[in-house]
């Protein structure tokens, strides 16, 4: 979807956004509607997003992405009202704070069900219609934690690394069909993620107090004081998909850019340091 073939400034695109009760989802839905686009605005509790329905041409729906029947019903309702979906935004997600050894399996599986399988479920449901139209956009919310792992977020990192791998394969499969895919990778933003959307393990092991424990405390302490602005992030996302060459990776925030570039530098140094050993593992070239 580039500006030459799909002028997003003139078309009233239909957006379908998951997880709109707070944070990125709410601000993106608000910005999209205020910009004159049509939007399917969803949340597990639709009472929390009723106000968004009054902003513009919006369809407010109940949606828990872990419920297959709700996912199919929401997409059917969107197609019944608008005929199609132009932009799917997989924003719904939760966090979980714990060192890997402290983590509780039930909580980890719950997070994977939302962050990975819920996201992939929505893609499965919308792709047939997008393939038929040969022009659409899928935006998957990852995180800088999908590129750089952090202590106290071992399994959260894993869900976002999974989203990265899924999305990278997906764009190779669907871009020849006219469907663009973009990963959104924010650093710390003033959403309610650390306060409302992230549970914490009941198991605290003293040996991890200086690593995962310290990181967990910091995440709680800075909640509401992060440098990232969700309103500006929403505008950046819309601007990115309207650009002539939308990126596959949209890093958001100074900390995200700095962390990603630092990791790239470290990986290059490490890879080159073992290049001779790595290349010697192949059968000799004839």
Secondary structure, 3 states (H helix, E strand, C coil): CCCCCCCCCCCCCEEEECCCCCHHHHHHHHHHHHCCCEEEEEECCHHHHHHHHHCCCEEEEECCCCCHHHHHHHHHHHHHHHCCCCEEEECCCCEEEECCCCCCHHHHHHHHHHHHHHHHHHHHHHHHHHHHHCCEEEEEECCHHHCCCCCCEHHHHHHHHHHHHHHHHHHHHHHHHCEEEEEEEECCECCCCCCCCEEECCCCCHHHHHHHHHHHHHHHHCCCCCCECHHHHHHHHHHHHHCCCCCCEEEECHHHHHHHHHHHHHHHHHHHHCHHHHHCCCCCCC
